[in-house]
């Protein structure tokens, strides 16, 4: 049985959207402090393959045009 997640999915999605919508890009450590999350958790959400799904909701791209997530060997 997997361990429960420390941060809710809604917080993750909102944090990734906030970061990607910001211009200029904020310092991840400072943004994480404002959101009350660990800076490495925020960095993983932004840069990780799962963060792609947060940006695809409502996307106009067809599934065949979306980049495939990378697989780690």
Secondary structure as UniProt FT lines:
FT   HELIX           9..21
FT   HELIX           28..35
FT   HELIX           39..47
FT   TURN            49..50
FT   HELIX           51..56
FT   TURN            57..58
FT   HELIX           63..65
//
